[in-house]
Amino acid sequence: MAKFYAALTDELMDFIRAQHLFFTGTAAADGRINVSPKGLQTLRILDAQRVAYLDLTGSSAETAAHLRADGRLTLMFTSFDDAPLILRLYGTGALVMPGDAEWAALYGLFPPIPGARQIVVLTIESLQTSCGFGVPRFEYSGERDDLVNWANKKGDEGLRQYRADKNRISIDGLPTGLGD
């Protein structure tokens, strides 16, 4: 049975910290709905009403475009071990860019990962747990190093150029605020 909460509890915070993978869901008024997997230990709990994740340079920038257009953001965590659970955090996302006043304090919460392009902060409006009984069991075998290796190979200037070329506009033609 689904259960709704107004804020994260200590137990739910522990559940989030134990996950190696989470998913983001965003949409604008029109166009595609975007769901993205995230890993590399890039999520931090700020308090019972806010979480943040370090967004890394990648092939698209749908989350940035959707948050600028609409603001709605859902994060989903699911257990793949013996204790099934799904947790969804619903709320409003805000983008913190390098050079913004909050950047230094927030960025300091994360390990230095090449390719960091923004920090996404979710202000939680509600959250929901559900059973997760239909989610298969998987064993965690480690993080992929492909994205980090790619970003290291590109270097700072190569990453700036990549964002300018590939991350400036979403696949639906919305501005992302990246690569400017």
C-alpha positions in Angstrom: 0.0 0.0 0.0 1.3 3.5 -0.9 2.0 5.8 2.0 2.5 9.6 1.6 4.7 11.8 3.8 5.2 15.5 4.0 9.0 15.3 4.7 11.8 12.7 4.8 12.1 10.7 7.9 15.4 9.3 9.3 14.5 5.9 8.0 13.8 7.2 4.5 17.0 9.2 4.5 18.9 6.0 5.4 17.1 4.2 2.5 18.2 7.0 0.1 21.8 6.9 1.3 21.9 3.1 0.7 20.9 3.4 -3.0 23.5 3.4 -5.8 21.0 4.5 -8.4 18.1 6.9 -8.6 15.9 8.3 -11.5 14.8 11.8 -12.3 11.5 12.6 -14.1 10.7 15.9 -15.6 8.4 17.4 -18.3 7.5 20.7 -19.8 4.0 21.6 -20.8 4.5 20.0 -24.3 7.0 17.6 -25.7 8.6 14.5 -24.3 8.7 13.3 -20.7 12.2 12.7 -19.6 13.4 10.0 -17.2 17.1 9.7 -16.5 19.1 7.3 -14.4 21.7 8.8 -12.1 24.6 7.2 -10.1 28.2 7.9 -9.1 27.0 8.8 -5.6 26.0 12.3 -6.8 23.0 12.8 -4.5 23.0 14.5 -1.1 20.3 15.0 1.5 20.3 18.7 2.6 17.5 18.4 5.1 14.1 16.7 5.5 12.6 18.9 2.7 15.5 19.2 0.3 17.9 17.0 -1.6 20.5 17.9 -4.3 22.3 16.1 -7.0 25.4 16.9 -9.0 24.5 16.9 -12.6 27.3 15.8 -15.0 27.9 16.7 -18.6 26.1 14.2 -20.8 24.5 13.7 -24.2 21.5 15.8 -23.5 20.2 18.4 -21.0 16.5 17.7 -20.7 16.3 18.2 -17.0 17.7 21.7 -17.2 15.3 22.6 -20.0 12.3 21.2 -18.2 13.1 22.8 -14.9 13.5 26.2 -16.6 10.2 25.7 -18.4 8.1 24.1 -15.7 10.0 23.4 -12.5 8.4 20.0 -11.6 10.8 17.3 -10.6 10.3 13.8 -9.3 13.1 11.6 -8.0 12.6 7.9 -7.7 14.6 5.4 -5.6 14.0 1.7 -5.6 15.6 -1.2 -3.7 17.0 -4.0 -5.7 18.0 -6.1 -2.7 15.9 -8.4 -0.4 14.0 -5.6 1.3 11.7 -4.2 -1.5 10.7 -0.5 -1.4 10.1 2.3 -3.9 10.4 6.0 -2.8 9.3 8.9 -4.9 10.1 12.5 -4.0 7.8 15.1 -5.7 8.5 18.8 -5.8 10.1 21.7 -7.5 13.6 21.7 -8.9 16.0 24.6 -9.0 19.3 24.8 -10.9 22.5 26.1 -9.3 25.1 26.9 -11.8 28.9 27.5 -11.3 29.2 31.1 -10.4 25.9 31.2 -8.5 26.1 32.3 -4.9 25.1 28.8 -3.6 27.5 26.9 -5.9 30.6 26.8 -3.6 28.7 25.6 -0.5 26.7 22.9 -2.4 29.6 21.8 -4.7 31.7 21.2 -1.6 29.2 18.4 -0.5 30.1 16.2 -3.5 33.3 14.4 -4.5 35.1 16.2 -7.3 33.8 14.6 -10.5 35.0 15.8 -13.9 32.2 17.3 -16.0 30.0 18.8 -13.3 27.8 21.3 -15.1 25.1 22.2 -12.5 23.6 21.1 -9.2 19.9 20.3 -9.1 18.1 21.1 -5.8 14.7 19.5 -5.2 12.4 21.2 -2.7 10.1 18.3 -1.6 6.4 19.0 -1.6 5.4 15.4 -0.9 6.8 11.9 -1.0 5.4 8.5 -1.4 6.6 5.0 -0.6 5.2 1.9 -2.3 5.9 -1.8 -1.9 8.3 -2.5 -4.8 7.3 -6.2 -4.7 7.5 -6.4 -8.5 11.0 -5.0 -8.8 13.6 -7.7 -9.5 16.6 -8.3 -7.3 20.0 -7.2 -8.7 23.4 -7.2 -7.1 25.5 -4.1 -7.2 28.8 -4.7 -8.8 30.3 -1.2 -8.9 30.2 2.2 -10.7 31.0 2.6 -14.3 34.0 4.8 -15.0 33.1 5.6 -18.6 31.6 9.1 -18.0 34.5 10.1 -15.8 37.1 8.9 -18.2 35.3 10.6 -21.1 35.2 13.9 -19.2 38.8 13.6 -18.2 39.8 13.0 -21.8 37.7 16.0 -23.0 39.3 18.4 -20.4 37.7 21.6 -19.2 37.8 23.4 -22.6 36.5 20.3 -24.4 33.6 20.0 -21.9 32.7 23.7 -22.4 32.7 23.2 -26.1 30.7 20.0 -25.9 28.0 21.7 -23.7 27.9 24.6 -26.2 27.5 22.2 -29.1 25.3 19.5 -27.6 23.6 20.8 -24.4 22.4 24.3 -25.3 18.9 23.2 -26.6 16.8 20.2 -25.5 15.6 17.6 -27.9 12.3 19.5 -28.0 14.0 22.8 -28.8 13.8 24.3 -25.3 16.7 26.4 -23.9 18.7 24.7 -21.2 20.9 27.6 -19.9 23.9 25.3 -20.4 26.7 26.0 -22.8 26.1 29.7 -23.0 
